[in-house]
Amino acid sequence: IKTFVIGRKNWLFANTGKGAQASATIYSIIETAKSYGLSVEKYLVYLMNGLSNETTSIEDIMPWSKSLPEDLKVQSK
């Protein structure tokens, strides 16, 4: 919940409704990746590459997909 409260405060400074929606979308993607134990930076690169490929199914690049590469997961200590 704390991260959503911080995000909500940051959205006050979005210049437009579309800007606020874009920020909320990115924020949601990041928090979902975290909740599935993914490295956010690696996942975002993987996601952008997948979105630029017309043959990639959207379901295959979602954080909950079973077909994600293992190297996207955060290594536990």
C-alpha positions in Angstrom: 0.0 0.0 0.0 2.8 2.4 0.8 4.1 2.4 -2.8 0.7 3.3 -4.1 0.4 6.2 -1.7 3.8 7.5 -2.8 2.8 7.0 -6.5 -0.5 8.8 -5.9 1.4 11.9 -4.6 3.7 11.8 -7.6 0.8 11.7 -10.0 -0.3 15.1 -8.8 2.5 16.5 -10.9 1.5 14.9 -14.2 0.8 17.7 -16.7 -2.1 16.0 -18.4 -4.6 13.2 -17.9 -2.8 11.1 -20.5 0.5 11.7 -18.7 -1.0 10.6 -15.4 -2.5 7.5 -17.1 0.9 6.6 -18.7 2.6 7.0 -15.3 0.1 4.8 -13.6 0.4 2.1 -16.3 4.2 2.0 -16.0 3.9 2.0 -12.2 1.5 -0.9 -12.4 3.8 -2.9 -14.7 6.8 -2.3 -12.3 4.9 -3.3 -9.2 3.4 -6.4 -10.9 6.9 -7.5 -12.0 8.1 -7.0 -8.4 5.3 -9.1 -7.0 6.2 -12.0 -9.4 9.9 -11.8 -8.2 11.3 -10.4 -11.4 14.2 -8.0 -11.8 12.4 -4.8 -12.9 15.2 -3.5 -15.1 15.7 -6.8 -16.9 11.9 -7.3 -17.3 11.3 -3.9 -18.7 14.0 -4.5 -21.4 12.5 -7.9 -22.1 9.0 -6.4 -22.3 10.0 -3.6 -24.7 11.8 -6.0 -27.0 8.7 -8.3 -26.9 6.3 -5.5 -27.7 8.4 -4.4 -30.7 8.3 -7.9 -32.1 5.0 -8.4 -34.1 5.1 -12.2 -33.6 5.2 -12.1 -29.8 2.0 -13.0 -28.0 1.2 -10.5 -25.3 0.4 -13.4 -22.9 4.0 -14.7 -23.4 5.5 -11.5 -22.0 3.3 -10.9 -19.0 5.0 -11.2 -15.6 2.9 -14.3 -14.8 3.8 -16.1 -18.0 5.4 -19.6 -17.5 7.6 -18.9 -20.7 9.6 -16.1 -19.2 13.4 -16.7 -19.2 14.8 -17.7 -15.8 17.4 -14.8 -15.9 14.5 -12.3 -15.4 13.9 -13.6 -11.9 15.6 -12.0 -8.9 18.3 -14.2 -7.4 17.6 -14.9 -3.8 20.5 -14.7 -1.4 
